[in-house]
Amino acid sequence: TVPAGGAFNFTTPWLLRSFYGSRPPRLIALLRSPIDRLVHAFYGHPHYGKKYGVGARRFGEYVTEQVAGWRACERRHGLRRCAIHFEQLGPEPAAVFFHADQIIRGMYAPFVEDWLRAMAGALLCLRTEDLLEPATRR
């Protein structure tokens, strides 16, 4: 795809589209709550605790730093370009701890947009919570 600005971004959905042509496989994407994903990553991956410590205040510091790094990149390069190429866009994004990976992983829109364009009609998006919670809790 060639987004505004002329930078060519050949992403995974377009690679698969070139392979499958007009007969793409049917795909299911499970989308987890971005907040749950972020909290789980902070407390579940030891590298975050080693850098920031643990607890609500430390989590807040982590989120503040990550979001600030993301917003600086987005102001300079735009949402889609930062989502796909964050740490490759210069020393400032590269210096953000773990390249704002958990912020970006919970940011579905720029990625789903590519999948929907490349695999029109072949992608079903579901919320992970809807599959994991009992039917009585919905």
C-alpha positions in Angstrom: 0.0 0.0 0.0 1.2 3.5 -0.6 -0.1 5.8 2.2 -0.1 9.6 2.2 3.5 10.8 2.0 4.4 8.2 -0.6 6.2 5.7 1.8 5.6 2.2 0.7 4.5 -0.2 3.4 4.2 -3.8 2.3 2.5 -5.4 5.3 1.7 -9.0 6.1 -1.9 -8.9 4.8 -0.8 -7.6 1.5 1.9 -10.3 1.3 -0.8 -12.9 1.9 -3.1 -11.3 -0.6 -0.3 -11.6 -3.3 0.1 -15.3 -2.4 -3.6 -16.2 -2.2 -4.9 -13.8 -4.9 -8.7 -13.6 -5.2 -9.2 -16.7 -3.0 -8.0 -15.7 0.5 -8.4 -18.0 3.5 -11.0 -17.1 6.0 -9.4 -15.5 9.1 -10.5 -15.0 12.6 -8.8 -12.2 14.7 -9.3 -12.3 18.4 -9.0 -8.7 19.8 -8.2 -8.4 23.5 -9.1 -5.4 25.6 -6.1 -3.0 25.1 -6.2 -2.0 28.8 -6.2 -5.7 30.0 -3.3 -6.4 27.6 -1.3 -3.5 28.9 -1.8 -4.3 32.6 -1.1 -8.0 32.0 2.1 -7.2 30.1 3.3 -4.8 32.8 2.8 -7.3 35.6 3.5 -10.4 33.6 6.8 -9.6 31.8 9.8 -9.2 34.2 11.6 -6.5 32.1 8.9 -3.9 32.9 9.2 -4.6 36.7 13.0 -4.4 36.5 12.8 -0.9 34.9 9.8 0.7 36.6 9.2 -1.4 39.7 5.7 -2.7 40.7 2.5 -1.2 41.9 -0.1 1.2 40.6 2.1 4.3 40.8 4.9 2.5 38.8 2.4 1.3 36.3 1.2 4.9 35.8 4.8 6.0 35.2 5.2 3.3 32.6 2.0 4.2 30.8 2.8 7.9 30.9 6.3 7.3 29.4 4.9 4.9 26.7 2.1 7.2 25.7 4.4 10.3 25.6 6.8 8.4 23.3 3.9 7.2 21.1 2.4 10.7 20.8 5.7 12.3 19.9 6.1 9.7 17.1 2.5 10.1 15.9 2.9 14.0 15.7 6.0 13.6 13.6 5.2 10.6 11.4 1.4 9.8 11.7 -0.5 7.0 13.3 -0.1 4.3 10.7 3.6 4.8 10.0 4.4 4.8 13.8 2.2 1.7 14.4 4.1 -0.3 11.7 7.6 1.2 11.9 7.9 2.8 15.4 11.5 1.9 16.4 12.8 2.4 12.8 11.7 6.0 12.6 14.7 7.6 14.4 16.5 7.7 17.7 13.6 9.2 19.7 11.2 6.3 19.0 14.0 3.8 19.3 14.9 5.1 22.7 11.4 4.5 24.2 11.6 1.4 26.4 10.6 -1.7 24.4 9.5 0.7 21.6 6.0 1.2 23.1 5.3 -2.3 22.0 2.3 -2.9 24.3 0.7 0.4 23.4 1.1 -0.6 19.7 -0.1 -4.2 20.2 -3.4 -2.9 21.7 -3.9 -0.4 18.9 -5.9 -2.5 16.5 -7.3 0.0 14.0 -4.3 0.6 11.7 -3.6 -3.1 11.5 -7.2 -4.3 11.0 -7.7 -1.6 8.3 -4.9 -3.2 6.3 -6.3 -6.7 6.8 -9.8 -5.6 5.7 -8.5 -3.9 2.6 -6.2 -6.8 1.6 -8.6 -9.6 2.6 -12.0 -8.1 2.0 -14.7 -10.4 3.3 -12.3 -12.9 4.7 -11.7 -11.5 8.2 -13.9 -11.9 11.2 -13.0 -9.9 14.3 -14.1 -11.1 17.7 -13.5 -9.8 21.2 -11.5 -12.3 23.2 -13.6 -11.5 26.3 -16.7 -12.7 24.4 -15.2 -16.1 23.9 -13.7 -16.5 27.4 -16.6 -15.3 29.5 -19.6 -17.6 30.2 -22.7 -16.8 28.2 -24.5 -15.8 31.4 -22.1 -12.9 32.0 -22.7 -11.3 28.6 
